[in-house]
């Protein structure tokens, strides 16, 4: 009987721990009504080719593009390709600087993506971020040739999670009291 009770408690604790877990949402940019982010800087264009992607039409005029999330967000990963649009045939293909910033504007993650090998439309580089508390993803064309302020690749399949809610102490206390009561009732019944 004691083994059953312990197994039940272990199962309950495991299920309680899983209750706060969330699954990733993939933003595919099929339409310009992609929920959860706002775009600033540059003129981004939604395109249904290849499942949808974003690219910056005004790449000669702008140095950066920012994705602003509606709340503190866990960013898993996203894909990039050196082709701004299908059958792209001009311009320099190179690198792009990417930074994740928190709500205070501090950089919490950054990388430089080299897309020189990703020039076929079906060939995408997956960039792993795996960072929490992201308020802004910032894309910048580096100022060094051959990719100085004139290279804007496609971005697709941005996978995000909203930050998990932290249980409040009162809820944890209520849950613990309930479990203790169940154990006590079970022990009393045994006697």
N, CA, C and O atoms as a DFTB+ gen file, in Angstrom:
764 C
 N C O
     1  1       0.820      -1.190       0.000
     2  2       0.000       0.000       0.000
     3  2       0.866       1.257       0.000
     4  3       0.555       2.244      -0.667
     5  1       1.968       1.202       0.768
     6  2       2.849       2.356       0.860
     7  2       3.492       2.649      -0.497
     8  3       3.695       3.809      -0.854
     9  1       3.813       1.584      -1.256
    10  2       4.411       1.767      -2.573
    11  2       3.434       2.453      -3.523
    12  3       3.829       3.297      -4.327
    13  1       2.148       2.085      -3.425
    14  2       1.138       2.713      -4.278
    15  2       1.008       4.197      -3.959
    16  3       0.905       5.032      -4.858
    17  1       1.015       4.513      -2.670
    18  2       0.905       5.908      -2.248
    19  2       2.099       6.712      -2.741
    20  3       1.937       7.822      -3.247
    21  1       3.295       6.157      -2.596
    22  2       4.494       6.860      -3.051
    23  2       4.492       7.022      -4.573
    24  3       4.897       8.064      -5.088
    25  1       4.040       5.999      -5.284
    26  2       3.963       6.088      -6.747
    27  2       2.956       7.163      -7.155
    28  3       3.191       7.924      -8.094
    29  1       1.829       7.215      -6.437
    30  2       0.824       8.246      -6.719
    31  2       1.358       9.641      -6.466
    32  3       1.118      10.557      -7.253
    33  1       2.089       9.806      -5.357
    34  2       2.684      11.111      -5.059
    35  2       3.718      11.502      -6.113
    36  3       3.761      12.652      -6.550
    37  1       4.545      10.549      -6.517
    38  2       5.560      10.833      -7.540
    39  2       4.900      11.231      -8.856
    40  3       5.357      12.153      -9.532
    41  1       3.826      10.536      -9.218
    42  2       3.105      10.866     -10.445
    43  2       2.491      12.263     -10.353
    44  3       2.544      13.036     -11.309
    45  1       1.907      12.579      -9.191
    46  2       1.309      13.904      -8.992
    47  2       2.332      15.019      -9.084
    48  3       2.074      16.051      -9.703
    49  1       3.491      14.821      -8.473
    50  2       4.554      15.830      -8.535
    51  2       5.038      15.999      -9.970
    52  3       5.276      17.120     -10.420
    53  1       5.183      14.883     -10.690
    54  2       5.618      14.955     -12.082
    55  2       4.596      15.714     -12.935
    56  3       4.976      16.551     -13.754
    57  1       3.319      15.430     -12.751
    58  2       2.279      16.113     -13.521
    59  2       2.219      17.591     -13.164
    60  3       1.988      18.432     -14.034
    61  1       2.424      17.914     -11.893
    62  2       2.438      19.320     -11.476
    63  2       3.602      20.050     -12.136
    64  3       3.456      21.194     -12.568
    65  1       4.753      19.392     -12.215
    66  2       5.918      20.000     -12.860
    67  2       5.695      20.215     -14.342
    68  3       6.187      21.194     -14.904
    69  1       4.963      19.319     -14.987
    70  2       4.710      19.447     -16.417
    71  2       3.650      20.490     -16.725
    72  3       3.571      20.965     -17.858
    73  1       2.837      20.857     -15.750
    74  2       1.756      21.809     -15.992
    75  2       2.283      23.159     -16.432
    76  3       1.612      23.861     -17.188
    77  1       3.470      23.540     -15.977
    78  2       4.024      24.838     -16.331
    79  2       4.791      24.847     -17.645
    80  3       5.227      25.904     -18.102
    81  1       4.962      23.672     -18.260
    82  2       5.729      23.608     -19.496
    83  2       4.888      24.104     -20.660
    84  3       3.668      23.943     -20.674
    85  1       5.549      24.706     -21.629
    86  2       4.837      25.173     -22.806
    87  2       5.510      24.619     -24.046
    88  3       6.665      24.193     -24.006
    89  1       4.785      24.630     -25.135
    90  2       5.365      24.151     -26.378
    91  2       5.683      25.334     -27.274
    92  3       5.102      26.410     -27.137
    93  1       6.604      25.122     -28.183
    94  2       7.060      26.207     -29.050
    95  2       5.997      26.567     -30.076
    96  3       5.249      25.707     -30.542
    97  1       5.941      27.840     -30.419
    98  2       5.113      28.353     -31.497
    99  2       6.048      28.714     -32.640
   100  3       7.069      29.368     -32.428
   101  1       5.703      28.290     -33.849
   102  2       6.524      28.617     -35.010
   103  2       5.856      29.718     -35.807
   104  3       4.725      29.562     -36.266
   105  1       6.559      30.838     -35.972
   106  2       6.074      31.942     -36.790
   107  2       6.612      31.729     -38.202
   108  3       7.820      31.785     -38.433
   109  1       5.697      31.483     -39.146
   110  2       6.105      31.135     -40.507
   111  2       6.044      32.308     -41.468
   112  3       6.502      32.188     -42.605
   113  1       5.500      33.424     -41.054
   114  2       5.440      34.624     -41.888
   115  2       4.722      34.385     -43.214
   116  3       5.094      34.957     -44.238
   117  1       3.687      33.533     -43.191
   118  2       2.895      33.311     -44.399
   119  2       2.105      34.555     -44.783
   120  3       1.864      34.807     -45.964
   121  1       1.704      35.329     -43.782
   122  2       0.941      36.552     -44.037
   123  2       1.516      37.675     -43.192
   124  3       2.349      37.442     -42.316
   125  1       1.069      38.886     -43.457
   126  2       1.578      40.032     -42.697
   127  2       0.861      40.218     -41.371
   128  3       1.037      41.239     -40.708
   129  1       0.053      39.241     -40.978
   130  2      -0.640      39.319     -39.690
   131  2      -0.049      38.327     -38.697
   132  3      -0.765      37.820     -37.833
   133  1       1.229      38.046     -38.804
   134  2       1.888      37.127     -37.882
   135  2       1.793      37.688     -36.469
   136  3       2.351      38.749     -36.192
   137  1       1.092      36.990     -35.565
   138  2       0.916      37.521     -34.205
   139  2       2.179      37.385     -33.374
   140  3       3.017      36.523     -33.636
   141  1       2.308      38.238     -32.376
   142  2       3.377      38.091     -31.400
   143  2       4.587      38.972     -31.613
   144  3       5.387      39.138     -30.693
   145  1       4.752      39.554     -32.817
   146  2       5.904      40.422     -33.043
   147  2       5.501      41.649     -33.851
   148  3       4.556      41.609     -34.638
   149  1       6.226      42.722     -33.646
   150  2       6.116      43.931     -34.458
   151  2       7.468      44.152     -35.109
   152  3       8.506      43.836     -34.528
   153  1       7.454      44.694     -36.311
   154  2       8.690      44.957     -37.039
   155  2       8.985      46.440     -37.053
   156  3       8.075      47.260     -37.181
   157  1      10.252      46.788     -36.922
   158  2      10.645      48.190     -37.023
   159  2      11.965      48.285     -37.769
   160  3      12.763      47.347     -37.760
   161  1      12.186      49.404     -38.404
   162  2      13.402      49.589     -39.194
   163  2      13.299      48.820     -40.489
   164  3      12.963      47.636     -40.476
   165  1      13.574      49.448     -41.583
   166  2      13.491      48.755     -42.861
   167  2      12.054      48.579     -43.302
   168  3      11.120      48.925     -42.578
   169  1      11.890      48.051     -44.467
   170  2      10.568      47.753     -44.996
   171  2      10.527      46.260     -45.266
   172  3      11.045      45.795     -46.282
   173  1       9.924      45.520     -44.376
   174  2       9.884      44.071     -44.511
   175  2       8.722      43.672     -45.405
   176  3       7.669      44.310     -45.394
   177  1       8.920      42.616     -46.175
   178  2       7.902      42.112     -47.079
   179  2       7.636      40.653     -46.750
   180  3       8.562      39.856     -46.602
   181  1       6.349      40.314     -46.637
   182  2       5.957      38.934     -46.417
   183  2       5.843      38.273     -47.780
   184  3       5.361      38.889     -48.731
   185  1       6.282      37.022     -47.885
   186  2       6.242      36.322     -49.151
   187  2       5.897      34.869     -48.888
   188  3       6.504      34.236     -48.024
   189  1       4.935      34.334     -49.618
   190  2       4.480      32.969     -49.424
   191  2       5.390      31.913     -50.015
   192  3       5.180      30.727     -49.759
   193  1       6.395      32.290     -50.799
   194  2       7.299      31.327     -51.422
   195  2       8.091      30.581     -50.355
   196  3       8.641      31.189     -49.437
   197  1       8.141      29.273     -50.485
   198  2       8.920      28.472     -49.549
   199  2       8.296      28.416     -48.166
   200  3       9.013      28.223     -47.185
   201  1       6.984      28.578     -48.055
   202  2       6.309      28.514     -46.762
   203  2       6.207      29.862     -46.094
   204  3       5.715      29.955     -44.970
   205  1       6.653      30.895     -46.749
   206  2       6.587      32.233     -46.168
   207  2       7.920      32.640     -45.588
   208  3       8.606      31.831     -44.963
   209  1       8.288      33.881     -45.791
   210  2       9.530      34.393     -45.220
   211  2       9.475      35.913     -45.218
   212  3       8.574      36.517     -45.801
   213  1      10.435      36.511     -44.566
   214  2      10.561      37.966     -44.514
   215  2      11.826      38.393     -45.238
   216  3      12.853      37.717     -45.167
   217  1      11.745      39.494     -45.920
   218  2      12.967      40.101     -46.442
   219  2      12.795      41.608     -46.462
   220  3      11.673      42.113     -46.410
   221  1      13.891      42.315     -46.538
   222  2      13.875      43.770     -46.476
   223  2      14.039      44.341     -47.871
   224  3      15.110      44.236     -48.468
   225  1      12.973      44.951     -48.395
   226  2      13.034      45.542     -49.734
   227  2      13.934      46.764     -49.773
   228  3      14.570      47.037     -50.792
   229  1      13.994      47.496     -48.681
   230  2      14.763      48.734     -48.659
   231  2      16.172      48.528     -48.161
   232  3      16.673      49.342     -47.386
   233  1      16.830      47.457     -48.584
   234  2      18.133      47.116     -48.012
   235  2      19.194      48.167     -48.273
   236  3      20.170      48.233     -47.527
   237  1      19.046      48.994     -49.305
   238  2      20.052      50.024     -49.563
   239  2      19.883      51.220     -48.634
   240  3      20.816      52.000     -48.449
   241  1      18.694      51.366     -48.049
   242  2      18.388      52.534     -47.233
   243  2      18.539      52.298     -45.737
   244  3      18.637      53.256     -44.971
   245  1      18.560      51.058     -45.314
   246  2      18.470      50.762     -43.890
   247  2      19.607      49.858     -43.444
   248  3      20.046      48.974     -44.179
   249  1      20.075      50.098     -42.230
   250  2      21.153      49.295     -41.670
   251  2      20.659      48.190     -40.756
   252  3      21.399      47.247     -40.476
   253  1      19.411      48.289     -40.281
   254  2      18.956      47.320     -39.287
   255  2      17.459      47.087     -39.372
   256  3      16.698      47.904     -39.891
   257  1      17.071      45.939     -38.840
   258  2      15.672      45.544     -38.720
   259  2      15.518      44.978     -37.317
   260  3      16.414      44.290     -36.829
   261  1      14.402      45.255     -36.663
   262  2      14.172      44.728     -35.319
   263  2      12.826      44.028     -35.252
   264  3      11.832      44.523     -35.784
   265  1      12.798      42.870     -34.594
   266  2      11.560      42.186     -34.238
   267  2      11.317      42.501     -32.776
   268  3      12.133      42.139     -31.928
   269  1      10.223      43.159     -32.461
   270  2       9.876      43.449     -31.076
   271  2       8.777      42.486     -30.652
   272  3       7.722      42.430     -31.285
   273  1       9.015      41.727     -29.586
   274  2       8.033      40.755     -29.111
   275  2       7.039      41.423     -28.177
   276  3       7.358      42.417     -27.526
   277  1       5.824      40.869     -28.113
   278  2       4.764      41.466     -27.300
   279  2       5.000      41.282     -25.808
   280  3       4.349      41.949     -25.005
   281  1       5.889      40.420     -25.423
   282  2       6.224      40.206     -24.017
   283  2       7.573      39.516     -23.930
   284  3       8.198      39.229     -24.950
   285  1       8.018      39.253     -22.713
   286  2       9.273      38.537     -22.513
   287  2       9.140      37.153     -23.141
   288  3       8.214      36.411     -22.813
   289  1      10.047      36.805     -24.028
   290  2       9.891      35.616     -24.859
   291  2      11.145      34.753     -24.823
   292  3      12.266      35.259     -24.767
   293  1      10.935      33.448     -24.858
   294  2      12.035      32.502     -25.030
   295  2      12.157      32.233     -26.522
   296  3      11.214      31.729     -27.133
   297  1      13.291      32.556     -27.119
   298  2      13.509      32.324     -28.544
   299  2      14.303      31.033     -28.698
   300  3      15.417      30.913     -28.189
   301  1      13.713      30.064     -29.413
   302  2      14.389      28.795     -29.663
   303  2      15.382      28.933     -30.816
   304  3      16.594      28.856     -30.615
   305  1      14.859      29.135     -32.016
   306  2      15.709      29.232     -33.198
   307  2      14.919      29.820     -34.358
   308  3      13.718      30.065     -34.243
   309  1      15.599      30.042     -35.469
   310  2      14.959      30.498     -36.699
   311  2      15.870      30.130     -37.859
   312  3      17.010      29.710     -37.660
   313  1      15.354      30.295     -39.078
   314  2      16.119      29.960     -40.268
   315  2      16.385      31.207     -41.099
   316  3      15.570      32.130     -41.141
   317  1      17.542      31.219     -41.762
   318  2      17.893      32.318     -42.657
   319  2      18.455      31.751     -43.955
   320  3      19.022      30.659     -43.985
   321  1      18.282      32.524     -45.027
   322  2      18.754      32.167     -46.349
   323  2      19.299      33.423     -47.005
   324  3      18.776      34.513     -46.773
   325  1      20.338      33.295     -47.818
   326  2      20.948      34.453     -48.464
   327  2      20.094      35.034     -49.587
   328  3      20.417      36.098     -50.115
   329  1      19.020      34.362     -49.956
   330  2      18.179      34.826     -51.057
   331  2      17.066      35.730     -50.521
   332  3      16.192      35.246     -49.802
   333  1      17.068      37.021     -50.844
   334  2      15.991      37.892     -50.387
   335  2      14.650      37.522     -51.014
   336  3      13.607      37.706     -50.386
   337  1      14.662      37.010     -52.229
   338  2      13.435      36.586     -52.890
   339  2      13.790      35.518     -53.918
   340  3      14.958      35.333     -54.258
   341  1      12.775      34.824     -54.404
   342  2      12.964      33.761     -55.378
   343  2      13.634      34.313     -56.634
   344  3      13.264      35.381     -57.122
   345  1      14.615      33.589     -57.151
   346  2      15.369      33.955     -58.358
   347  2      16.184      35.232     -58.194
   348  3      16.443      35.936     -59.170
   349  1      16.586      35.529     -56.968
   350  2      17.447      36.689     -56.716
   351  2      18.749      36.511     -57.477
   352  3      19.329      35.425     -57.465
   353  1      19.215      37.562     -58.140
   354  2      20.414      37.418     -58.939
   355  2      21.427      38.527     -58.774
   356  3      22.423      38.540     -59.497
   357  1      21.228      39.445     -57.873
   358  2      22.170      40.548     -57.768
   359  2      22.547      40.832     -56.337
   360  3      22.007      40.234     -55.405
   361  1      23.477      41.748     -56.169
   362  2      23.862      42.165     -54.824
   363  2      24.879      41.248     -54.189
   364  3      25.164      40.162     -54.694
   365  1      25.419      41.699     -53.078
   366  2      26.412      40.930     -52.345
   367  2      25.736      39.996     -51.359
   368  3      24.734      40.346     -50.734
   369  1      26.292      38.817     -51.231
   370  2      25.787      37.851     -50.261
   371  2      26.883      37.651     -49.231
   372  3      28.019      37.339     -49.588
   373  1      26.563      37.825     -47.980
   374  2      27.601      37.724     -46.965
   375  2      27.081      37.387     -45.590
   376  3      26.416      36.370     -45.397
   377  1      27.384      38.242     -44.639
   378  2      27.080      37.998     -43.228
   379  2      26.053      39.002     -42.723
   380  3      25.833      40.062     -43.308
   381  1      25.434      38.619     -41.605
   382  2      24.509      39.530     -40.934
   383  2      24.703      39.371     -39.430
   384  3      24.792      38.248     -38.934
   385  1      24.769      40.475     -38.705
   386  2      24.897      40.445     -37.244
   387  2      23.510      40.357     -36.634
   388  3      22.589      41.055     -37.060
   389  1      23.365      39.491     -35.628
   390  2      22.079      39.287     -34.965
   391  2      22.300      39.402     -33.465
   392  3      23.250      38.832     -32.928
   393  1      21.427      40.137     -32.788
   394  2      21.520      40.278     -31.330
   395  2      20.135      40.146     -30.722
   396  3      19.153      40.640     -31.277
   397  1      20.062      39.472     -29.573
   398  2      18.837      39.417     -28.777
   399  2      19.038      40.366     -27.604
   400  3      20.070      40.338     -26.933
   401  1      18.030      41.208     -27.367
   402  2      18.122      42.182     -26.278
   403  2      16.951      41.992     -25.325
   404  3      15.858      41.596     -25.731
   405  1      17.202      42.285     -24.039
   406  2      16.127      42.211     -23.053
   407  2      15.368      43.533     -23.029
   408  3      15.649      44.433     -23.820
   409  1      14.403      43.643     -22.117
   410  2      13.545      44.836     -22.078
   411  2      14.301      46.108     -21.706
   412  3      13.817      47.207     -21.978
   413  1      15.474      45.984     -21.093
   414  2      16.264      47.173     -20.755
   415  2      17.214      47.569     -21.888
   416  3      17.916      48.575     -21.788
   417  1      17.235      46.773     -22.973
   418  2      18.096      47.070     -24.113
   419  2      19.468      46.435     -24.040
   420  3      20.302      46.653     -24.919
   421  1      19.713      45.644     -22.995
   422  2      21.010      44.966     -22.863
   423  2      21.067      43.754     -23.793
   424  3      20.091      43.013     -23.911
   425  1      22.196      43.555     -24.443
   426  2      22.379      42.400     -25.319
   427  2      22.584      41.155     -24.463
   428  3      23.490      41.106     -23.632
   429  1      21.726      40.139     -24.674
   430  2      21.813      38.902     -23.899
   431  2      22.267      37.719     -24.758
   432  3      22.560      36.645     -24.232
   433  1      22.326      37.915     -26.069
   434  2      22.813      36.886     -26.993
   435  2      23.159      37.580     -28.301
   436  3      22.481      38.525     -28.706
   437  1      24.226      37.107     -28.970
   438  2      24.546      37.670     -30.286
   439  2      25.365      36.682     -31.101
   440  3      26.020      35.792     -30.558
   441  1      25.312      36.857     -32.411
   442  2      26.095      36.043     -33.334
   443  2      26.208      36.782     -34.656
   444  3      25.476      37.738     -34.912
   445  1      27.124      36.333     -35.483
   446  2      27.201      36.782     -36.872
   447  2      26.943      35.565     -37.740
   448  3      27.678      34.580     -37.665
   449  1      25.902      35.624     -38.564
   450  2      25.544      34.508     -39.436
   451  2      26.227      34.687     -40.785
   452  3      26.067      35.717     -41.440
   453  1      26.984      33.684     -41.191
   454  2      27.630      33.689     -42.504
   455  2      26.744      32.896     -43.461
   456  3      26.640      31.674     -43.355
   457  1      26.114      33.593     -44.383
   458  2      25.162      32.964     -45.291
   459  2      25.724      32.764     -46.696
   460  3      24.962      32.507     -47.629
   461  1      27.026      32.876     -46.862
   462  2      27.611      32.758     -48.197
   463  2      27.379      31.383     -48.823
   464  3      27.400      31.262     -50.047
   465  1      27.162      30.355     -48.020
   466  2      26.928      29.008     -48.545
   467  2      25.442      28.681     -48.685
   468  3      25.100      27.568     -49.082
   469  1      24.557      29.620     -48.371
   470  2      23.112      29.365     -48.382
   471  2      22.449      30.185     -49.483
   472  3      21.660      31.091     -49.213
   473  1      22.786      29.851     -50.738
   474  2      22.306      30.624     -51.878
   475  2      21.271      29.890     -52.718
   476  3      20.768      30.454     -53.690
   477  1      20.937      28.650     -52.373
   478  2      19.866      27.921     -53.050
   479  2      18.584      28.118     -52.253
   480  3      18.605      28.137     -51.022
   481  1      17.467      28.264     -52.962
   482  2      16.223      28.604     -52.281
   483  2      15.797      27.556     -51.259
   484  3      15.157      27.905     -50.267
   485  1      16.125      26.298     -51.463
   486  2      15.747      25.257     -50.514
   487  2      16.774      25.020     -49.423
   488  3      16.627      24.079     -48.643
   489  1      17.803      25.839     -49.345
   490  2      18.900      25.646     -48.396
   491  2      18.871      26.752     -47.344
   492  3      19.160      27.908     -47.653
   493  1      18.526      26.409     -46.109
   494  2      18.367      27.389     -45.032
   495  2      19.304      27.054     -43.881
   496  3      19.502      25.883     -43.560
   497  1      19.874      28.068     -43.267
   498  2      20.713      27.915     -42.082
   499  2      19.833      28.083     -40.849
   500  3      19.147      29.095     -40.710
   501  1      19.850      27.092     -39.950
   502  2      19.114      27.211     -38.693
   503  2      20.033      27.848     -37.657
   504  3      21.131      27.357     -37.394
   505  1      19.567      28.943     -37.078
   506  2      20.336      29.666     -36.070
   507  2      19.694      29.399     -34.715
   508  3      18.548      29.781     -34.476
   509  1      20.437      28.743     -33.831
   510  2      19.943      28.386     -32.508
   511  2      20.223      29.522     -31.528
   512  3      21.367      29.946     -31.362
   513  1      19.165      30.007     -30.883
   514  2      19.298      31.092     -29.912
   515  2      19.183      30.537     -28.496
   516  3      20.069      30.764     -27.672
   517  1      18.100      29.809     -28.198
   518  2      17.853      29.187     -26.892
   519  2      18.129      30.157     -25.748
   520  3      18.923      29.869     -24.852
   521  1      17.467      31.302     -25.790
   522  2      17.661      32.351     -24.790
   523  2      16.308      32.866     -24.319
   524  3      15.392      33.050     -25.121
   525  1      16.184      33.097     -23.009
   526  2      14.942      33.587     -22.406
   527  2      15.003      35.102     -22.215
   528  3      16.067      35.714     -22.315
   529  1      13.853      35.685     -21.943
   530  2      13.694      37.118     -21.655
   531  2      14.067      38.005     -22.834
   532  3      14.561      39.117     -22.644
   533  1      13.834      37.521     -24.054
   534  2      14.119      38.307     -25.252
   535  2      12.946      39.244     -25.520
   536  3      11.806      38.799     -25.648
   537  1      13.226      40.529     -25.604
   538  2      12.209      41.518     -25.948
   539  2      12.366      41.985     -27.391
   540  3      11.413      42.473     -27.997
   541  1      13.586      41.832     -27.947
   542  2      13.884      42.364     -29.272
   543  2      14.949      41.510     -29.954
   544  3      15.973      41.196     -29.347
   545  1      14.715      41.136     -31.203
   546  2      15.740      40.511     -32.041
   547  2      16.167      41.562     -33.045
   548  3      15.330      42.116     -33.758
   549  1      17.449      41.840     -33.108
   550  2      17.976      42.949     -33.889
   551  2      18.915      42.411     -34.960
   552  3      19.898      41.744     -34.639
   553  1      18.627      42.692     -36.232
   554  2      19.430      42.244     -37.365
   555  2      20.138      43.460     -37.955
   556  3      19.493      44.460     -38.271
   557  1      21.458      43.381     -38.105
   558  2      22.233      44.510     -38.618
   559  2      23.169      44.046     -39.725
   560  3      23.854      43.033     -39.585
   561  1      23.194      44.790     -40.825
   562  2      24.173      44.524     -41.876
   563  2      25.498      45.119     -41.422
   564  3      25.577      46.324     -41.182
   565  1      26.546      44.298     -41.298
   566  2      27.836      44.829     -40.850
   567  2      28.376      45.874     -41.823
   568  3      28.018      45.871     -43.001
   569  1      29.212      46.742     -41.346
   570  2      29.749      47.809     -42.178
   571  2      30.993      47.434     -42.950
   572  3      31.689      48.318     -43.449
   573  1      31.297      46.147     -43.066
   574  2      32.501      45.708     -43.772
   575  2      32.135      45.095     -45.119
   576  3      31.171      44.335     -45.209
   577  1      32.897      45.417     -46.171
   578  2      32.660      44.841     -47.493
   579  2      32.869      43.327     -47.429
   580  3      33.723      42.904     -46.650
   581  1      32.166      42.479     -48.176
   582  2      31.228      42.856     -49.226
   583  2      29.783      42.940     -48.750
   584  3      28.868      42.929     -49.573
   585  1      29.566      43.021     -47.486
   586  2      28.197      42.963     -46.958
   587  2      27.869      44.218     -46.170
   588  3      27.203      44.141     -45.137
   589  1      28.321      45.361     -46.635
   590  2      28.120      46.591     -45.877
   591  2      26.809      47.281     -46.246
   592  3      26.665      47.844     -47.331
   593  1      25.880      47.224     -45.337
   594  2      24.603      47.930     -45.432
   595  2      23.862      47.659     -46.734
   596  3      23.151      48.535     -47.228
   597  1      24.009      46.491     -47.287
   598  2      23.318      46.203     -48.528
   599  2      22.976      44.740     -48.685
   600  3      22.806      44.264     -49.807
   601  1      22.873      44.025     -47.598
   602  2      22.578      42.597     -47.671
   603  2      21.470      42.261     -46.687
   604  3      21.646      42.389     -45.476
   605  1      20.326      41.828     -47.212
   606  2      19.192      41.489     -46.347
   607  2      18.619      40.148     -46.743
   608  3      17.877      40.061     -47.722
   609  1      18.944      39.097     -46.005
   610  2      18.477      37.752     -46.337
   611  2      17.038      37.512     -45.891
   612  3      16.416      38.352     -45.240
   613  1      16.534      36.346     -46.261
   614  2      15.202      35.929     -45.833
   615  2      15.270      35.315     -44.443
   616  3      16.267      34.698     -44.067
   617  1      14.196      35.493     -43.691
   618  2      14.073      34.964     -42.330
   619  2      12.771      34.175     -42.273
   620  3      11.739      34.652     -42.746
   621  1      12.805      32.974     -41.703
   622  2      11.604      32.144     -41.666
   623  2      11.635      31.223     -40.449
   624  3      12.674      31.032     -39.816
   625  1      10.465      30.659     -40.139
   626  2      10.299      29.631     -39.106
   627  2      10.926      30.014     -37.770
   628  3      11.747      29.278     -37.223
   629  1      10.534      31.160     -37.259
   630  2      10.994      31.631     -35.949
   631  2      10.215      30.877     -34.879
   632  3       8.997      31.026     -34.774
   633  1      10.922      30.059     -34.074
   634  2      10.274      29.278     -33.014
   635  2      10.461      29.980     -31.683
   636  3      11.582      30.265     -31.262
   637  1       9.325      30.257     -31.018
   638  2       9.363      30.961     -29.735
   639  2       8.469      30.272     -28.719
   640  3       7.549      29.535     -29.073
   641  1       8.757      30.528     -27.449
   642  2       7.905      30.163     -26.315
   643  2       7.730      31.413     -25.489
   644  3       8.664      32.203     -25.352
   645  1       6.543      31.605     -24.933
   646  2       6.409      32.661     -23.944
   647  2       7.091      32.167     -22.684
   648  3       7.088      30.968     -22.405
   649  1       7.670      33.068     -21.927
   650  2       8.346      32.678     -20.689
   651  2       7.358      31.980     -19.766
   652  3       6.209      32.401     -19.634
   653  1       7.820      30.906     -19.128
   654  2       6.964      30.143     -18.226
   655  2       6.586      30.982     -17.012
   656  3       7.398      31.749     -16.494
   657  1       5.356      30.828     -16.572
   658  2       4.893      31.523     -15.383
   659  2       5.526      30.898     -14.147
   660  3       5.629      29.676     -14.051
   661  1       5.942      31.716     -13.220
   662  2       6.496      31.236     -11.963
   663  2       5.338      31.063     -10.986
   664  3       4.587      32.009     -10.752
   665  1       5.179      29.849     -10.400
   666  2       4.063      29.651      -9.476
   667  2       4.186      30.567      -8.261
   668  3       5.276      30.773      -7.728
   669  1       3.071      31.100      -7.843
   670  2       3.089      31.966      -6.669
   671  2       3.154      31.109      -5.402
   672  3       2.687      29.970      -5.411
   673  1       3.723      31.631      -4.317
   674  2       3.901      30.847      -3.090
   675  2       2.585      30.311      -2.515
   676  3       2.556      29.196      -1.994
   677  1       1.509      31.077      -2.600
   678  2       0.237      30.622      -2.034
   679  2      -0.259      29.365      -2.744
   680  3      -0.789      28.460      -2.099
   681  1      -0.092      29.301      -4.055
   682  2      -0.511      28.123      -4.805
   683  2       0.317      26.915      -4.403
   684  3      -0.216      25.819      -4.232
   685  1       1.627      27.115      -4.253
   686  2       2.497      26.019      -3.843
   687  2       2.134      25.541      -2.430
   688  3       2.124      24.340      -2.161
   689  1       1.840      26.475      -1.543
   690  2       1.454      26.125      -0.179
   691  2       0.153      25.329      -0.178
   692  3       0.040      24.330       0.532
   693  1      -0.822      25.760      -0.961
   694  2      -2.100      25.057      -1.051
   695  2      -1.899      23.649      -1.607
   696  3      -2.481      22.691      -1.099
   697  1      -1.090      23.525      -2.633
   698  2      -0.813      22.218      -3.218
   699  2      -0.131      21.303      -2.200
   700  3      -0.519      20.144      -2.054
   701  1       0.885      21.817      -1.494
   702  2       1.600      21.030      -0.489
   703  2       0.694      20.603       0.656
   704  3       0.779      19.467       1.125
   705  1      -0.181      21.512       1.114
   706  2      -1.127      21.190       2.190
   707  2      -2.087      20.095       1.747
   708  3      -2.410      19.196       2.523
   709  1      -2.540      20.170       0.507
   710  2      -3.436      19.138      -0.024
   711  2      -2.766      17.779      -0.079
   712  3      -3.372      16.770       0.280
   713  1      -1.518      17.747      -0.525
   714  2      -0.786      16.478      -0.564
   715  2      -0.567      15.920       0.834
   716  3      -0.717      14.719       1.058
   717  1      -0.211      16.795       1.782
   718  2      -0.011      16.346       3.164
   719  2      -1.315      15.792       3.733
   720  3      -1.304      14.796       4.456
   721  1      -2.432      16.430       3.410
   722  2      -3.733      15.945       3.868
   723  2      -4.057      14.575       3.301
   724  3      -4.582      13.715       4.008
   725  1      -3.747      14.367       2.027
   726  2      -3.984      13.059       1.416
   727  2      -3.136      11.974       2.072
   728  3      -3.617      10.871       2.329
   729  1      -1.880      12.292       2.339
   730  2      -0.995      11.333       3.004
   731  2      -1.522      11.031       4.402
   732  3      -1.571       9.870       4.808
   733  1      -1.916      12.068       5.142
   734  2      -2.443      11.875       6.495
   735  2      -3.711      11.036       6.493
   736  3      -3.872      10.153       7.335
   737  1      -4.612      11.303       5.556
   738  2      -5.853      10.529       5.473
   739  2      -5.556       9.071       5.141
   740  3      -6.194       8.159       5.665
   741  1      -4.590       8.871       4.276
   742  2      -4.217       7.518       3.892
   743  2      -3.615       6.763       5.076
   744  3      -3.934       5.593       5.291
   745  1      -2.745       7.426       5.847
   746  2      -2.134       6.791       7.012
   747  2      -3.177       6.496       8.081
   748  3      -3.120       5.448       8.724
   749  1      -4.124       7.399       8.279
   750  2      -5.174       7.212       9.278
   751  2      -6.043       6.016       8.903
   752  3      -6.429       5.228       9.766
   753  1      -6.347       5.883       7.618
   754  2      -7.170       4.786       7.141
   755  2      -6.460       3.449       7.341
   756  3      -7.104       2.434       7.604
   757  1      -5.146       3.451       7.216
   758  2      -4.349       2.244       7.347
   759  2      -4.401       1.695       8.769
   760  3      -4.391       0.479       8.961
   761  1      -4.456       2.589       9.784
   762  2      -4.466       2.161      11.186
   763  2      -5.785       1.601      11.497
   764  3      -6.025       1.175      12.627
